[in-house]
């Protein structure tokens, strides 16, 4: 190889510098690529684990709130990440509940290798499948029970692109370095100490302030080995900046997840002040994020809930142990109680020091109100079934009593006084029979629309409330036109009228006048023919704020006796029949009759609200239960 060795000092210097520079670039590039690739792989693993835990957390929320139907949208949302190839949620046996590929729902698609990763004591596992791609599995637990697993499959395209880009840049730098070395060697006679001195100054500046950018990248002015060292130094600084930028990107990603997560996050210092909250929590409290920062727990929460949360935060600071499923509730306004479910955990900067305390907050106010309303509704439904059963059982002895009274009235030995007693008994038994029939008719709803007489429906509802009407000494005014028929679901209209009449009787607790009217009319909006019904009272009336919310579900002014579902269901029945409703009310301000309040419901049902009226009217009427 002696023939290949350059004979001149210039050639030897060029050859030696190129060889040395090439070796340095190869070694540096190898270390750099290996380090960067390791960091890229590690970030990909952390991102995959974070995404699997996020999918598991959102699935736990869907399971705990009974909204399993939301699992599919949750999985579909996870696919917005460019690092995910596929995602799915399976039960504890491995059967797919929700998948990014809906065709797999309900199937068992796990491989034997994947099934071996499943364990009841599993936290989260990242492994490579047979194809080489990473997978992550995270358990889904609700109240300690294992309900399934969240699966996230990595898309390594972005990771590979980053590695390929790093290798390509390194190769380009190596080529440019080799070319530059040949050029620099031609001018090697120039001063070497000046660029070396610049490197020394820059190194010291970088040691004093690692984030400084003043004077970087260094200008290459020499034509000797110092230029290669300068370039390597600039490349090192660039690499450090890229790493710092990658770290900032990761922090930005975490910040974005924190800000946009559909759950409240808060962090407290040792003085119980908010140091950070996300936008979801700010919206939950209906206050801006800036208002929270620097304020204490007592300034945000009512005293009872604030004291309990302060004690919990203090315990976490002292013990360094998380507190799970902390339930807080407090009476915010009269008749309105808010409740929260919190998980409080320590945020440590070292193994011994707790810097902050974080809290994951979910407001459960509406869920608890819904559960309470559903319990009340179930009680009402049970009472309705019991009333129907009693009415059914009363029918048989009533028939026997009716027959016996009929025979007794025709007994020739009865005197006039006994005959009058028998007639009165016959009349009262007929009333009881009519009430039982109306009760059964109210409970046994029709499954198909029929032609029904609106006046008869209103009269049947009044029969059910006859006892209350008599007890409260309420005057009832009836104004029914005889031929007011409507093609409708008779049972649902009976339920609608019962809700409105029942509310009117509640408003007439001190007596008064109840008016029911029904007549043929036309819509003021489009002129369609139909039936207009009026149910009014001169009771206590409503405030404007109450009137605006009467059709909201679970809104009630009856405290323990109401569920807030009656008028909501009534509104649904009106909409189902294509009807319109107008409500007017005036709040009673005095017991003086001249200044009394009252409420009127005006309901219009078009004749074609649920389809054309059938021709065989009598046959349709027989379908009424």
Order of alpha helices (4+ residues) and beta strands (2+ residues): alpha-alpha-beta-beta-alpha-beta-beta-beta-alpha-alpha-alpha-beta-beta-alpha-alpha-alpha-alpha-beta-beta-beta-alpha-alpha-beta-alpha-alpha-beta-beta-alpha-beta-beta-alpha-alpha-beta-beta-alpha
